[in-house]
Amino acid sequence: MILEAARRALGDLFTPEFRAAFFKTLGLTLLLLVVVWLGLQHLFDAYALPWIDALLPGFPSWASWLGIIAAILAAIGLALGLALLIAPVAAIIAGLFLDDVAEIIEKNEYKLDPPGRAVPTMRAVLLSVKFLAVVILGNIVALFLLLIPGVNIAAFFLINGYLLGREYFEFAAMRFRDEPEAKALRRRNFGTVFLAGLVIAAFLAVPVVNLLTPLFAAALMVHLHKLVSTEERRA
């Protein structure tokens, strides 16, 4: 079931409709990352550099190299910080287009089924913020666990697999059910949803490709929700 949903989701990523959603997501993500970069650079220039300049006069002349080293380290730190922000920023931007993604799949591949209903605008914004919080929380916890050998990689996949699987499956289910029913459906199929979440976490772990994670995750869970619902009706 999960492999079938993943196969269909990967196929969806290369359709013309999905390419349009991807370019919108990518463009807004890059724009927001540029704004964040300029903001961080401005904060560094406004607060860190004056402090370094004030500190160095009290040191010997050779200590001016400390300022250069500090500036290089700060630039590296900003670049690493920006790299860590790529996935969360892509998540919050893509969260605004998840209904569009679900509608494309439902219209193209489930024509005989009743169409899902779009999540209201304010609810979509809240879901986007929730997705952002989930991705940040999962990666912060995983980052701390990187210090523990043998646990770090497993922790990354387990934490993100659980959180991302839960959030994206409930999103797909809430297009056809109210929120309590969507949560109950997820709990009844916990193992399946969790394993699908691990697939999403694997996608998230690949640099650059992880920009596609929200769109892939939404497509995967739309297909999985359809398959799970069909299975339950048969049972």
N, C-alpha and C positions, 0 to 999 in steps of 0.2 A: 504493500500500500504506500509506504513512504517512498520507495524507489520509483514507483509509478508517478506519484505527485511531484517528486524532484525532477524526473525526466520531462514531464509536461511543463514545469516551471522554467527549466532551462530552455526549452523550445520557445516558450513565450518571450524570453528576453530578446530574441532575434527577429521578432515581428515588427513591422513598420510602426504600429501603434505604440509598442513598448519603447521603441527607439525615441519617439517623440517625448514620452514621459521621462526617459533617461536623460536626454539632453536638457530638458527643463530642470530636472533635479541637479544634474552636474553643473549647469550654469549658475544656478542660485547657490549651490554649495561652494563653488570656487569664489563667487562674489563675497559670500559671507566670510570665508576663510581669509580673503584679502583684507577685508575690513578688520577682522580680529588681529591679523598680523600687524596692520598699521597702528591699531590701538595699543597692542603690546609694545611695539617699538616706541611709540610716543611716551608711554609710561616709563619705559627704560631710560629714554633720553631726558625725561623731565625729572625723574627722581633718583635713578641709580647713578647716572653719569656725574651730576653735580656732587654727589656724596663721594664718589671715587676721586674727583678732582680736588675736593677739599681735603681728602685724606692723604693724598700723595705728597703735597709740599712738605710734610713733616718727615718724609723718608729721604734717604740718599737718592742721588740722581738715577742710579741703576734701577731704582724701584719703579720708574716710569713704565718699565716692562710689565709690571703687575697690572697696570691699567690696560695695556694691550691684550694681555692674557685674559683679563676679566671681560673685556669686550668680546673677545673670540668665544669664550665660554658662554657668555650671555647669548650670543648669536646662535650657538649650537643648541642652547637650552630652548630658545624661542622656536627654532626649527623642529626640535623634538616635540615640544608642546603642541605645535601646529599639526604635526603628524598624528599625535594622539587624538587631536580634535576632529580629524577627518571623518571617522566613523560616526561619532555622536552628531556632528553637524549634518552629515548626509542623512542620518536617521530623522532628525527633526524637520528637515526640508522635505524629504520623501514622504513623511507622515501626512503632509498636506495633499499628496497625490495618490494615497492608497486607495481611496474610493474609485478614482479613475482607473487604476490598475485592475481592481476587482471587477469593475463594470466591463472592461475590455474582455476579460477572460470569460465572464458569464455570458456575454453577448456572442462571443465567437465559438465557445466550446460547450455551452450548456443552454442552447437555444430553446429547448423544450421545457426547461425548468422555469418556475416563476423568478423574475429578476429580484435581486436584492435591493434593499433601500439604502440610500446614501446616509452616512452618519451626519447629523446636523453640524453646521460649521463650527459652532463653539465646542461641540463634543470632539470634532476632528482636531481642533487646536489643542484641546486638553490631551487627546491621545498622542499628538506629536510631542508635547512636553513630557508625557509619561514615557514614551519610547526613548526620548533623550535621557531622562533620569535613569531608566533601566540600563541603557548602554553604558552610561557614565558609572553608575553604581557597580555594575558587573566588572567593568575594567579596572576600577579603583581597587576593588577587593582582589581581583586577579593580580594587579600590580604589586600589592603588598605580599601576596603569596608567592611572587617570583623569588622572594628571598629564601623560600623553603625548598631546597632541592628535592626533586621527585614528586612534588605536589603542584608546582606552578603550572605546568602545561595542562594537567588534568583539571586543576581548579578553573583555568580559563574556559575550557570546554564545558565543564559541568555547570558553572555559574551562568555563562552566556546561553548555554543550551536550554537551561530551565527558564530563565527570564525571557529570552527572545521567543522561545516556543510558546510560552504562556501568552505573551502580549499579542503576537501576530495571529495566533489561532483564535483568540477571543475577538480580535478585530474582524476576522473573516466570518466568525459565527454570528456576530452582532448585526450583520447585514440582513440576517434572516430570523434572529431570535432576540428576545430582550436580554439584558445583561446577566441576570441571575441564571437564566436557562443556558446562556453561552458558557458561563463558568461551570455549571453542572456538567455540561457536555465535555468540557475539557477535563474535568476531574474523572469522569467515567472512562476517558481514553488517555489517562495520564502518561502511560508508557509510550504510546504512539506519538503523542504530542512532544514528549521529551526527546525522543529519538529524532524527530523532525527538527527540533530545536538544535540538536547537535550538528545536523547538516548545515543549518544556518550559521552556527558558530564556526564551522570549518570554512564556510564562505567568508565570514568576517575576518578570519585570520590571514587571508591572502592580501598583501598590499595592493593598492590600486583597484583590484577586483572588488575590494570591500565597499567601494563606492556604489556598487550595484546591490549590496546586501538588502537594503529595505525593499527594493522592487522584487528581488528574487524571493525574499521571505514572504512578502504579501502574496505573490503568485503561488508559491508552494503551499501556503496555508489555505488559500481559496480552494485549490484542488484537494487538499487533505480534508477540509471540512466537507466537501461534496462526497468524497469517498467514505468518510466516517458516517455521514448522515445516511447514505445508501445502505451501508452495512447494518446500521441500527434498525432501519426500516425492515430489512430482510429478516433480522433476528426477531 
